[in-house]
């Protein structure tokens, strides 16, 4: 993959190209007008990772891209600044290099650096080594934490040394509400905070008017959408397979004072069986699924999209909110979903400017 070339004056042009692509991709479904949500044209990523390149006494961040002169090979690209990354990351990049350049305890066999930041400047930096870390490293890293005003985690083979904590707290203002999210190191979070705010606001809008009905959410992650949408429904049943994400989801619900959500650890496929009464057990019984009155389903699947059986099961709900990171698999799934539902809203969220990647959201409503 090529390293994005950021050129803010050309942002509208690249966004229009994505808009045209999405319109063409969904044209067969006679969609409503496409809603386009633009990203900041630069400094939009709140998390990034870099290789750390040692060249004699020199030390710098690096990424890799295809070498046009040698097909099949990659070349190292030096990065002293990275306009894709948030301003806090760009501020920390040179300061971190200078702080560790002449510190063998911190520099020796360090090969990767990962930044996780928030809109208000909180920063967690993970230093990854090809050697084991000890108490001497801890002491040096604590000094570095204090000097740079950051939190640090050290990683090596079978080691993870957390000095302060393993997460940051992001605060997103969405439709006048401040939503708080624990974002854990090495776990999935939305990288573009401003586009995440746009997605949450859009999802709130399209699910309004459901206070007397219930929501079922698949692939809920750390409750990113759950926190934003809980107030639109009487009750929410959300599922996720990752143990770390489930724990973080429950932490985020508590942090936002939300008490009408149950988070269950189960794969989407198994949960679908539970909804149909084909899977039981103590955990499923504790959820009392028969007490819910689901009107809406929210699904945010991996890039592979949903299989046909899952699509047919989604068709049983009155409203489907489908968040997709792959328009092609979304279009494949829509071929099934539009057999019973109308495509009421379609949105493009430019999560990753200067790449071909498109994030979409659609609302489908069952025909009478």
C-alpha positions, 0 to 999 in steps of 0.5 A: 500500500502506498503511503498517502500523499496529503495535499489539502488543496486537492481534498475536495477533488479526492472526496468527489472521486469517492462520492462518484464511486459510491454513487456508481456502486449503489446505483442499481438499488435506486438509492436516495441522494448520498450524504457525504461527510468530509474529514479534516484534510490533514492531521486526522488520525489519532493513532499511528504506528511506525517502524523505527529505523537505525542508520548508524547514529541516526534514528528515524521513523519509517514506513514501507511502500512498493519500490517502483524500480524493483517490482515485488520489493518494498523501500524504506521511506523516512518520516520526520513528520506525518501529516496524516497523523494528528497534531499531537502525534506530530508534536511528539515524533521529533521529541521522542526521537531526541529523548531516546537517541542517546539513551541506550536503555531506551534505544537498543533494539527498539524497532517499532513505535505506536501512538494512541492519542485523543482530541484533547492531547492525551497520549499513550506510546508503545515502544516495541523491542527485540529484547527483553525489558527489565526494571532498569528500562522501567526507570528510564521509561518513567523518566521519559513519561515525565519529560514528554507528558505521555504514558508508555507501554513497553512490549517485547516477546511475551512481555507487556510492561504497563507503566501508568495505564493501558488506555486513553480516554477520548471525549467526543461531542455528539449532538450536544452530548459529551461521550466518553470512551476508554480506548485500549492499546492494541485494540481496535478504535476508530482512528479518525475522531472527527469522522467517528463523531459524524458517524455517531451523529448520523446513527443517532439521527436515523434511529430516532423515535424508538424509545418504546422499542429495543435495539440489537447490535452485532459486532459492538466492539468497545460500545462505540455506537452503543453509547451514542444510541442507547438513549434512542431505545428502551433497551439494547442488547449488544454482542461482541466476541472479543473479551477485551472489547466486551470489558471495555464496552462495559467500562464505557457504558458505566462511564457514560451512566448508561444502564439500559444496555446488556453486553454479551460475549458471543459471536454474531453467528451464535447470537443469531442462533440464540435469537432463533431459539437454536442455542441455549445455556446459562448465559443465553438464559440470563439475557432473557431475550424473550423480554425484548421487542427488537425493532432495529438492528445495527451491524458493523461487520468486518470487511468481508461483510455478512454471509447470506444467512445473516442477511436473511436474518437481518431482514426480520427487523423493521430497520437495519442500520448497516455500517460498512468499511467495504462498499463492495461487500455491502453492495453484495449484501444489499442484493438480499436486503433490498428484497424486503427493505427500502434503502432510505439513507446512504452516507459516505464517511471519509474515514481515510482521506488520500486512500481508496478506502470508503466507509459507508452507512445505510438505513434500510426500512422494511416495506409494509 
